[in-house]
């Protein structure tokens, strides 16, 4: 029998999907790793597992301990699932402007949810900093600290990168994805560059994030704002530090939304805004490279977590966006 052991055994080894329409349009192979098929519904299941297993190995997390994290949602969802499996208490600190579907799901999974007003990272009341203080005050608790805990990028180096290399049989010209913690891009970049230094690594960035200018100009400079959740940042995290990134592309919200709807209507893929950013960037990168290349990106999570927003024409119009017809 070919079995996987429970929730944790089902994390990873997600399929690499060829996006037929976009591949035909660009003359390139546009391939998307279906991370929404992880059992918790997103790429963040990998980071959650890597962080918890690292804490267990080090002895910092003991039986019946507590895991605390500040998250925009998906890492918290992965942590809540794994905590249920391993018998840990889970406390999630989350900005209260995230999608209501995420907050509801976290509560259904048994996490204690502490929704707080969004604050910049420089503010002591930023959700990440609150999570760190909560963990420090609780006996037997750890702070997952996904942004600066390099167990995050390590699991992508050990799993996501090798899976992409295996499934493309090493025939990959570029990898592009957005980043929040930096773990996915950093881990995949390290693995692919070790195997072929010519593989182009490109950061896809939404408006409102400072990383686009950081990659291109060496300066953290944010411009505008974005409706996307969980990607983009104003700082260089420990996960992202010293990562080889060849270039960056910036994608605005309208192009993101248009791509999310295209993926649904043309490919039958119901995914969130991070995926819209990623695939839009993959198409632009394919145009830059020219026909005959292979570009890989990620489909990060499921569209159901954003149904009341991304797939609500009235909400999109309120944000100054045009709902695709």
Buried (B, 14 or more C-beta within 10 A) or exposed (E): EEEEEEBBEBBBEBEBBEBEEBBEEBEBBBBBBBBBBBBBBBBBBBBBBBBBBBBBEEEEBEEEBBBBBBBBBBBBBBBBBBBBEBEBBBBBBBBEEBBEBBBEBBEEBEBBBBBBEBBEEEEEEBBBBBBBBBBEEBEBBBBBBBBBBBBBBBBBBBBBBBBBBEBBEEEBBBBBBBBBBBBBBBBBBBBBBEEEEEBBBBBBBBBBBBBBBBBBEEEBEBEEEBBBBBBBBBBBBBBBEEBEBBBBBBBBBBBBBBBBBBBBEEBEBBBBBBBBBBBBBBBBBBEBBEEEBBBBBBBBBBBBBBBEBBBEEEBBEEEEBEBBE
